[in-house]
Amino acid sequence: QVQLVESGGGLVQPGGSLRLSCAASGRIFSITAMGWYRQAPGKERELVATKTNGGSTNYADSVKGRFTISRDNAKNTVNLQMNSLKPEDTAVYYCNAQQWDYGSDNWGQGTQVTVSS
């Protein structure tokens, strides 16, 4: 359906910033929304931020005001600018794509974000 590849994860100190990127390929014409989810050790995968083709955004309360999602629909990319990072943000971050005729079960391989001093 859609292939997703994340990049930009790494180790950062508390208060620092990282920018994640995700590139989509395959049936990219069918994508209606893209976003980011994360999974910390011992926790369920949770929504971080999503953005539809029309520009509507949705953020988790825990990241609102610190993270910003952006999309380039023509290039089928989605970015996540993460500022004021906290140790609680440590997780594997997954890119997600929603397709109008398939669903939202399209995931990247994940990229590790570690926030530690």
N, C-alpha and C positions, 0 to 999 in steps of 0.2 A: 504494500500500500504506500506508505511513506517511510522513508529512512531519515533518521535524525542523528546528528553528530554534534555533541557539545564540546566546548573548549573554554579555557579561561580559569578553571579551578586552581586552587593552590593553598598555600599557607600564608596567613596574614595575621598581624597583631590586632588585638581589640582596638576598635576605633578606626581601623583602616578600611580600605576599599578594594573591591574586586569587580570586574565586569565579566560576566559569562556570555557566551555566544552560542547559538545553535543554528545550524544550516540544515534545511530540509531538501530532500530529493525524492524522486519517484512521482507519484500522483499528486504533485503539488497543486494542481489546478483545483483539487477538491478540498483544500484546506479552508476552513472557516474561522479557526481560532488557533492560537498557539500560546503556550505558557510554560511555567516552571513549577515543579514540585520538588519536595525534598524529603529525605528520610534520614533521621538521626538514629544512632544505635539504640535499640530497644523501643523505638517509636514507630508508629505507622506513617506511611507516606502521606504528606499533607500538601495542600495547595499553598504556593507562595504568591504567584501572580499569573494572571492570564490576560490576553488581549485578543478581541475579535477582529475580523477584517474591517468592521465598521468603526473600530476605535474604542469600543467599550472595554474598560479595565476592571479587574477584580483583584484585590490584594488581601492577604491574610492580615489580621489586626496586628500581629507581632512584627510585621515588616513595614507597615504603612508609614510613610514619611521618611523611611530610610532607603527603601528599594524602589527602583523605577524600571518598569518594563517598556520596551520599545520594539517595534516591528518594522520591517521593510517587506511589504507584501510582494512586491515585484521580485525580490531576491529570495523570498521565502526564508528569511532569517528572523530570529527573535533574540533580543539581548536582555540581560538583567544587570543593571547597575546597582551594586550593593555598597552602600556607604554606612559609616558608623557601625561597623560589624561588631557583634557580640559573640562571646563563646557559645551562647545558645544557638547561634546560626550554624554551628558546625554540623555538617550533614553531607550526604551525597545528593547532589542536585540533578534532577532529571528534566530534560526537555520533553514537552508534550505537544501533539498536534491533534486537532479535531477536524474530521472530514464530514462533509454534509451527507455523503452517501455511505459512510462506513462506521463512523463513531469516533470516539476519543481514545481508544486503546492503542495509541501509537507513542512509543517511548524511545528516547535515546539511551545510550549505554550508561549515562551518569558521569558526573565529574565531582571529585571530592573537594569540598571547601572546609578548611580547618582554620578556626579562629582561636589562637592561643598566644600567650606571652612566653 
